[in-house]
C-alpha cells in the first residue's frame, strides 16, 4: 500500500469514526482493505467498550473470507489497536495493520475516562510475541490532528 492509499483509507476510516460518534458511540473507525490496496471490503465503527471497531470488523471478516486471503489484506484504523483488537486481527490472520494516531495520543485526550481504560501495550509489542510476521504501519503523523479532532470534545 503506498502513502497516498494509506492517507485516503485513514480519512475514510475517520469518516466511519465520525458516523459512530453521531450515533453516540466512541469515535473510532476501521476498514479492511483488499490485497490490491484499493478495494475496501468492510468498514466498521465502534459499538461500545467491548465491541471495538477493529475487533468487530476482524471477527466479521473472518467469517466471510478465508484466512489465506485475509493474510494479504490490511486493517486500517484511526487509532493504534488495543491489545484486544490486535489479538483479534492476529487470530483472524490479517497480514497488515495501518493506524493513524498512537494509543499514547488517545490516552492524552481520554485520561482515566471510565469508558476508555487504556492499556499501555503497543500493538507492535503484542505482535512481536506472536508467531506471524504481521506488518504494522503507524502512526501517520501528518493526519494526527485530523484523526484526533472527533475525540477532542467527545471524552469531556
N, C-alpha and C positions, 0 to 999 in steps of 0.2 A: 504494500500500500504506500503510495507516495504522499508527500506532505500536503499537497492540495486535497487529496482524498481524505486524509486524516482531518484536516480543518473542516471540510464540508460535512463529514459524518459527525464530528463533535458538535457542530452547530445544529445538525438535525436532532441529535440526542438531547441537546439543550432545549429545543422546541418541545420535545416529548416531556422533559422535566417541567417546563412551564405549563403544559397541559395538566400534568399531575398536580401541580400547585393550584391551578384554577379549580380543581376538584377537591381541594382541601387536603391533598396528600403531600408528603415530603417531596421537594422539587429535585428529584433525581430521574435521569433518563438513560436508557441503554438501547443499543441496536445490535443485531447480528448481521455482519456483512459477509457476503459470499466470497469464495476464493478469488473471484475476479477483481475484488477490491472496490467494486462499484455498487453492485446489487444489494439492496437492503432486504434481507429475508424476514426480519421480525423487528419489532420495536416494543418497548415496554417502559412504562412509567412506574414510579414507586407506588406500592399499595399501602403498606404500613411498616411498622418497625420490624416485623418478622419477614414480610414478603417484599424484600428489596427488588428493585428493577432488575438488577443483574442476575440474581439467583432465580427469580421467577422466569425470566427470559431463558436462562440456561436449562432449567427444568423442562420448559415447554418445548424448546427446540430439540432437546434430547429425545423427546417422544416422536418427533416429526422428521428427523434426519439421522442417517446412520453416523456412528462415531467416526468412521473413516472420512466422511465428508466434513463433519464439524472440525476435524483437525486442520483443515485448510481455511476455516472461517476465522473471523475476527469479532470479538466482543468489544464494542466501542461504548464507553460510558463517560458520563460527565465528570465523575469523581473516581479516585482510586478505589477499587472494590475492597470492601471489608473482608475479613477472614472468611465469613460465611459465603460471600459471593465469589471470592477467589476459589474457595474449595469446591463450590458447586460448578464453576466453569471448568475446573480441573477434572472433576468426575464426569462432566458432560463431554470432555475431550475437545474443548475449544482450544485451538492451537495458538491464538494470539490475543492479547488484551491491549487495548489502547484506552488510556484515560486522560482526561483533560486537566483536572486540578487534583492536588495531593490530599491525602487524608489529614495531613497537618494543617492545610489551608482551611479545610472544613472544621476541624477542631477549634481553630482560632475564631471562627464565626459562632459555633454552637456552644462552646464551653462545656459545661456539665449538664446540658439540657437532657431531661429525663427520656426524651424520645430519640436521642442520638448518643447513647453511651459509647463513644468511640473507643475502639480497641487500637492500641498503638502497635500495630503489626503490619508493616508494609507488605503489599501483595508479592513483591519480588522475594522477600524473605520466606514467605509461606511456600511459594512455588519452588524455591531453591531446595526445600526439604522434601520435595516430591521426586518422582521418577520420570517426569515428562519435561522435555525442553520447551516449555511454553515461552514464547517471546512476549516481553512486556515493553510497551512504548508509553512514556508519560513521566512526569506531567508535561503538558504543552503550554509553556509559559505565555505565548502570545495570545492565548484565549482565556487565561485565568480570570481576568476581571469580568469578562463576558459570562463565564460559567458561574462565577460567584454571585453575580447580580441577583438571580432569583432567590438566593439564600439570605441576602442581607436583611430583609425585613421579616422573613418567614420565621426565624428562630427567636425573635424577641418576644 
